[in-house]
Amino acid sequence: MAFFDHPPTQIIKIILEGGAYFSGFPLTKPSPNHREMSSHKRIISAYFNANSTPGALQPEQIDGALMTHLIVGWASMSPTGELSIPQDNVDIFHRCAHLKRQFKHLKVMLVCGGGDFAGVSSSATLRKNFADSAIALIEACEFDGLDLDWEFPVWNGKRCERANFVLLLQDLRVAFDAHSPRFLLSFAGGAPKSMASTCYDIPGIAPSVDFVNLMCYDFNMFKYYNVWASHNAPLFRRPEQTAFFATLNTASAAEYWMKAGMPREKIVVGIPTYARAWRLLFPCWHIYNAMCTGSFSTPTMYPEVCALLANGATRVFDNHASVPYAYKGRMWISYEDEESITGKAEWIRKNGFGGAMIFSLNHDDWKGSYSPTGTPFPLICAVSRVLMDSKTSTTFSEKKKELEVVEVAVTESQELLLDN
């Protein structure tokens, strides 16, 4: 749920043992040339899928060399604190875990994004049930930790949820530290100052978590009380923005969390790969802050935006906010591209934050359909080029080329044998 999704009163082992195969060759076996990641910055990539989704991104298509952590959703909790995943997603989860065989540096974490957080966090007994259940499920999935997505303590609930969230994280931390190997613990944090100051006891939370995934997106979207075309995830404020509106950007949010007590190195800055489209009142009035009458459900995925640009949409880069927008007819689209994402990654590195969280892999151009070189995941590639150490491991596309060469060699050898 996004910041502007709330009332205006609150605003002022089920994979085949042989592994996954590509071009007839197993990809779960590490390449002899594979080297572990040596980056000091985290690159957390969110991935969400279900077996029933046709044509969706599959775990075997994920380039683990471009990231340090993969967070996989969704799991949900029952009112008694039991953590579970949908049965038809079990296979997906195990295939994600198998990526660690190919990418030795990669950590895979489970996302808990549904259930009675308020009720479970209010009881010591239920918190223990949740911790025990989480450990059992993480072990069963062969994952490395848990990411909590409670949106949001206090915001639409009770004031006591702020303190109860601290207790929940503390109990999880104790349980995870007692486990061997130690499990990672993170959570998705509401980014704007108004939300962060209300929902979170940041100094109380900080010691318990390995990092926080700051949701630096959905700063603006169309609502009946918010009808002016604005950026989904601006890096900086625009000159005319003051007071509350000056806080609705990535830089302001990350700096607030740091000053409020979250160590800078634990703040992982969220970057969206999805777009938000506004419906303009007049096609000729397409500047930033143009009046709108609604929103469009598409485009949301980056390749959809690229297709629109290829078909005549006009791109404008906002140098103040350091993000682009595009327009065509009555459509006004706020999105990220390689230029804006590179700028965000450079800002993260320059200011010493803990890394970047990509939300999500599914919305990137994971087929490379609009990349001049056909490179998959151009947006996360842009982040990786900035935040990864230069001694990065072999990328998936490089591995793919190696496999194609091997396949050709094997085919030629078979033909020679047949000829002889």
N, C-alpha and C positions, 0 to 999 in steps of 0.2 A: 504494500500500500504506500502511496506516495504522500509527500508533504501536503499537497493541495487536494488530496482525497478526503480531507477532514473538513468539518464545518467551519465557516468563516469566523465563528466565535473563538476558535482555537488557533486562528492564524495571526489576527493583529498579532555356493560352488558349482553355479549353474552355467558355466561356460564349457564348451567342449575342451577336453584335456589337451588336445593338440594346439589350442590357442586360436587366435584370429588369423586369417590368411589374407594376403594381398598378392595378387598375380601368382597365386599358387605357392607362395613362400610364407612361413610363419613370421609374424612381426613381434611376437612376444619374447623372442630370444634376443638379448642385447647384441648390438653390432660390436665386433672387435675394436672398432674405432671409437666407440662411445666413451665419452669422458663426462664425469659428474660435473654438475653446475657449480660454478665458483662465484656466483653473484652474491653480493651482500644485500641486495634489494629483493623483496618478495614480489613475484608476479603471480597473483591469485586469479585463476580463471574459473568462472562459474559455468556449469554445464547442467542442463535439464533436458530430460528426454523420457520417452515411454516407448515400449516395444510396439505399441499400436500406432505410432505416428509414422505415416508413410513418407518416405524420402527424407527423413530427418537425419541430422548429423549423428553418426555412430561413433562409439568410443574408439574404434580402430582408426578413425580418421583424424583423431585429435593429435596434434603435434606437441608432445610433451616436452620437447626441447625448448619450446618458447616460453615455458612457465616454470615456476617452482612448486606451486600448489594447484591442485584441481579440487574444487568444491562441487559436490554432486548432490542434487536434490530430486525428490524431496522425501524426508521422513516426517512423521507427525507423532505427537504424543497423545495418549488417552488421558481421561480425567484422573486416572490413578498413577500417571507418570510412566506408563509403558510406551517405549519408543518402537515404532514399526515403519516398514516401507511397503508400498503396494506390491502384491505378489507378482504382477506382470512387469515390475521394474527390477526384480531380483537379478535377472540375467544381465541387465544393463550395469548394475552396481558391481557385479563380479568382473565384468569385462573392463570396467574402469580401473578396478584394482589390479588387473593384469597388465595395465600400462606400466606399472612400476617395474615389471620384469625387463621392459625395453628401455625405460628411462629411470636409471637407478637413483637419481637425485629427487625424483618426483614424490611429493606427499599428496595423498588423496584423503579428503575430509568429507564427512557426511553433513548435509544441511538439514536441520530440523526447522521447518517453516510453518508448522500448523499445530493446533491443539490448544489446550487450556493452560497457557503459560501462567496466567494470573493465579489460577487455582493451585497448580502444582507448586509454584514458587512460594506460596503462602504457608506451606506445611513442611516441617522438617522430615516427617515420614515420607511424604510424597517426593520431596527433593531427593531423598536417598533412593527411593524406588526408581526415579528417573536416572540418577547417576549409574545405578547398577544395570538398568536396562540399556542405557547408552553404551556402556562398556561392552556388554554382551553383543549388541548389534554391530558396533565398530569392529569387534573381533571377528564376527561372522562374515562381515563384508571384506575383511582384510584391509581396512582403512587405517588412517593414522590420527584421526581426531574428529572433533565435532564443531560445527559452526551453528550458532543459534540465530534465528531470524524472527525475533519477537518485535512486531511492528504495531504499537510501541508501548512500553511500560508507561502508565499514567495517562498517556495522551487521550485515550477514550475510556479510561478506567479510573482506578482509585489511587490516591496519593501514596498509599502503602506499597504499591507495586515497585516504586523506585527503590526502596530498601530491600524488598523481597528479591529483586533481580540481583542485587549484590550478594545476598545469601545463596541464591541458586548458583551463581558463578563460583562462589567460594567453595561450596560443597562439591561441585564438579571438579574444581581444581585439586582439592584434597584427594578425591577418588582417582583422578587421572594421574596425579603424581605418584600414587601408590601402585599404579599399574606398571608392568614392565613388558614392553617399552612404554615410556611416558607418552600419553596421548596429548595432542595439541588441542587448544581451546580458543575459539574466537567467536565474535558475534557481529551481526550487521547493525551498524549504528546510524540512527537518524542524523543527518548532517547539519541542518541549519541551527544557528545559535538558539533560536526560540524553542526548538524541539529538544536539542541536547541539554539545555539548562533545565528544562522541565522534566524530562524523562529519565535522566541518568545522574547517578552519584559517581561522577567520573573518577575522582580520587579513590573511591571505594571499590570501583570496578577494576582499575588499572592493574593492581598486583595479581589478579586472578587469571588474566587473559594473556595469551601469547601475542595477539594483535587484534585490532578492531578493523572491520571492513566498513569504511565510511561511505555511506550511500550518497555520493555527490552527484546526484541526478534527480530528475523530477522536481527541480527547483521551481519550474513553471509548467503549467499545463492549463488547457482551457477549462474554466468553470464559469458559472453564471456571474460570479463576482470577480473573475479574472479573464477579461475578454481581449487583452492586448497581446499580440504575437510576441512571444519571448523565448529565450533560449532554455532548452531542457537542462543543460549542464555547463553554464559559463565558467571559465576558469577565473575570471576577474569581474568585478563590478564595472558598469558603465559610469561615465562621469556624472550623469544626471541622477544616478541612484543614490539615495541617502536613507538614513535611519534603517528601518526593517528591510527595505528592498536592497540595501547595500550588503546585507548578510547572505543573500541568496546566490552564492557562488562558491566554487570549490575552494579557492584560496581563503576566503573568510571562514568557512566551515572548518577546514583543517587547522587553521591557526587558533580558532576558538577552542577546539578539542585539546590542542597542545597546551594552551594557557590555562585551561580548566583542570589539567592534571594528568592527561594521558601522555606518556612519554612519546616524543616525536617519532622514535624508531618503531613504536608499536602502531602508529597510524598508517593504515594502508588506504590509499585514496582511490575511491571508486570511479571508474570511467565507463560510461555506457557505450555499447555498440549499436543500440537501437535508436530509432528516430521518433519524434513526435510531430504530427502534422496538424496544423490549424486551418480552419476554413475562413478565408478573408471575406470581409463585408463587400469590398470592391476589388476586382482584379487589378485595377490600376494603382491601388494603394497597397503596396507590398513591402514597405520599409519595416525596419524593426519597430515594434510597438504599434503596428497597424491594427485597426479594430477588426475583431473576428466575431463570427456568429456561431462557431462550433468547432468540431475537430473531425479528422478523418481517421478511420481505423487502420488504413495503410497509407504510405509505406511505413513499416516499422523496422524491417531488416535492412542492413547496409546494402546488400546487392539490389534491393528494390529501389533504394535511393539512387544508386549508381545507374540503374536502368532509366529512372526518371530524368537524370541529368543527361544521359545519352540521347534522350528523346526530347530535348529542347528546354528543360528547366534551367533557370539561371542561378548560378552559385554566387553568393556574396560572402566574403570573409569579414567578420566583425573584429577589427583590430583591437578594440577596447576589451571585449569579452574573450577574445582569442578562440572563437569557435565560428563555424560557418552556418549559414542557412541558405535555403534555396526556395524559389517560387516558380509556379507555373499556373496560370489561370487563377482560380480562387484558392489554390493550395500554397501554404507557407510551411516549410519543413525545417525543424531544428534537428541537427544531426551532428555526428562526429565523422571526420575523415582523417587521413594519414597526417595531414598538416596539423590539425588541432590536437590529435592524440600525441604526436611527437612533442608538441609544445607542452602538454601536460606532463608527460614523462620527464622532460628536461626540467620542468619546474619542481617535480617531486625530488629528482636527484639533487638539484641545486639547493633545495631547502632541507635536505636531510630527512625526509619522511621515510617510512618503512617500506614503501613500495606502491604497487598499483593493483587494484582489483578490477578485472574485466567482467562486465555484466552485459552480455554473456557471450560465450563462444557460439551459441546457436544463432545469434544475430549478425555475426561477422560474415564476410564473404568466404565461407569455409571451403567452397569449391574453387576459389580463385577465378570466378567467371569474368570479373571486371578488372583483374590485375593485368597490366601490360605484359607481364612475364608469366601469367598463369599461376602465380604464387598463392596458395591458400592462406587464409587468415591474415589479410594485409593489415588490419588494425592492430591485432595483438603482435604482429611482426614489428610494427612501428614502435610499440612499447618495448619489446624485447631488445631491439637494436640500441635503445638508450639505456635501459636499466640492467641488461645482462652484462656480465664480464665478457671481454673480447674472446676469452678462451671458452666459448660455449660449446655444447655438444653438437654433434651432427644433427641437422634438422630433419624432419620427417620427409620433406621434399627431396633432400639429398639422399636419404635412405631409399626413397621410392626409385630414384634414378639408378642407384646401385643395384636394386633388385631387378629393375628392367634390364640392365646390362647382363646380370647373372642369368636371367630368364632367356635372353637371346643366346647367350653362350651355351646354356644347357640344350636349347632347341637345336642349335647348330651341331652340337656334339651328337645328339640323338640322330640327326639326319645323316651325319657321317657314318655312324654305326650301321644305320639301315642300308646305306649305299654299299657298305663293305660286306 
